[in-house]
Amino acid sequence: MEVYLSTPEYDIAVIGGGPGGYSAALRAAQLGLRVTIIEKNKVGGTCLHRGCIPANSILQCANMLESVRRCDKFGITVGEISFDWQAVQKAKDASTKRLFTGLNTLLKNRKVEVVQAAARLSAAGAVEIESESGTGSINAHNIIIATGSKPREIPDLPGNNGHILDTTDALNIDSVPESITIIGGGAYGVEFASMFRSFGAEVALIEKEQHLLPRDDRGVSKYLEKAFTKRGIKVYAGAKLEGARIVNEDVTIEVSRGADRETIVSKKLLVTVGRAANTETIDFDSLGIETRDGFITIGSGMRTSVENIYAVGDVTHNPQFANFAFAGGMHAAETIAGLDPPPLDFKQIPTYAFGYPEAAKVGYTEEKARSEGLDIEVVELPFQTLPRAAISRDEIGYMKMVSIKNGPVIGVHLVGPDVINLIPEAMLVTNWEATVEDLARLLHPHPVLAEAIGEAALKLAGKPLHVL
């Protein structure tokens, strides 16, 4: 039986309904194009159902716990602090459900047709589909591949009975483990380490590179490591995993750092060592689409190596962040519509890690700028110098600003509470190539954490106010 579709031919067929896919569809519909999304599960993708939204819902609960624990600093006394993990999970599910409902309504109102089916692409211009209703094909002048990514497969161990988790498992775990070892100190690992520690788990965090968040500025990474250590998270940076086994319902991990070898024992093992592209249903050989390390390579306008086939989001060889997927999806739609949008600058896309503290950056790190031979100036600013830090009784925090000498600001790096909300200003500064003199003239509210950006600019401009 063939699937019936209201329109047999579209301007754009989008394979995958995650952030990259649905943003492309929504923008295309705004531009008057006929568009359909083929999604085998639920629109929203990993971000909405198995990633940033549920993770941040739980982290919001974790942050509330951290705030309550600090009440005594403000003269407020509370009774015994406890939490209900099942209620935390319900709050997470409620957030996801609400946003899922809203997204479906938005797609319907924009007249984007959503086809719930598995898709296969083996020839340009047509997408083969299979659903409970039957099989068929969707013809489209342009195809956008937005199939996303998934956690890399983790090795199983003899005796494993739920001891080894990927990120999806960790978000839906029945109870907070007494102890957990996390492999991978990137954004995922950092966020889960912070989350589980807030809920009382003993946490060990292992990263093979020399510092956490390896792509971030080293000053921020070192500060984060110190903050984590102070919270009781055991950080093993520059550590090599030598082996793992399950003994008496515990996971035993062997790691080495140089000549030193250590054993870590915990109840659970969470693996966050990256994600793999969902490309099983894309016939690269028949299509001739170029790939790199299993991900689709793209050129200007999010174009693949095959005419009229585009790719956006995690399936591409680019940063795996929802904000990049949103931008890529809209960019592809505008390219197809003939708007000739300005190219995306990958270096100026903000990246971040939630938790306590948060970390966020945009633009060049100091190390990257120096490696490219750029003539730079750098200023570092501890949050202890900010009036808001004294008021908040939470003086944790640090920032670094990187600027070309007598030129624009090219990098801003932050670590501290709620610093992700500061990165939009930093993004505007670096993307619009503002100089420190430009930035120093801007007035910031007082007293707020955003003054860190103003103070750093004043210092780089040679006229510091509240700092030496």
Sequence and secondary structure as in RCSB ss.txt:
>XXXX:A:sequence
MEVYLSTPEYDIAVIGGGPGGYSAALRAAQLGLRVTIIEKNKVGGTCLHRGCIPANSILQCANMLESVRRCDKFG
ITVGEISFDWQAVQKAKDASTKRLFTGLNTLLKNRKVEVVQAAARLSAAGAVEIESESGTGSINAHNIIIATGSK
PREIPDLPGNNGHILDTTDALNIDSVPESITIIGGGAYGVEFASMFRSFGAEVALIEKEQHLLPRDDRGVSKYLE
KAFTKRGIKVYAGAKLEGARIVNEDVTIEVSRGADRETIVSKKLLVTVGRAANTETIDFDSLGIETRDGFITIGS
GMRTSVENIYAVGDVTHNPQFANFAFAGGMHAAETIAGLDPPPLDFKQIPTYAFGYPEAAKVGYTEEKARSEGLD
IEVVELPFQTLPRAAISRDEIGYMKMVSIKNGPVIGVHLVGPDVINLIPEAMLVTNWEATVEDLARLLHPHPVLA
EAIGEAALKLAGKPLHVL
>XXXX:A:secstr
 B   S SEEEEEEE  SHHHHHHHHHHHHTT  EEEEESS TTHHHHHHSHHHHHHHHHHHHHHHHHHTGGGGT
         HHHHHHHHHHHHHHHHHHHHHHHHHTT EEEESEEEEEETTEEEEEETTEEEEEEEEEEEE   EE
E      TT SS EE HHHHHT SS  SEEEEE  SHHHHHHHHHHHHTT EEEEEESSSSSSTTS HHHHHHHH
HHHHHTT EEEET EEEEEEEETTEEEEEEEETTEEEEEEESEEEE S EEE  TTB HHHHT  EETTEE   G
GGB SSTTEEE GGGBSS   HHHHHHHHHHHHHHHTT       GGG  EEE SSSEEEEEE  HHHHHHTT  
EEEEEEEGGGSHHHHHHT    EEEEEEETTSBEEEEEEEETTGGGGHHHHHHHHHTT BHHHHHTS   TTSTT
HHHHHHHHHHTT  SS  
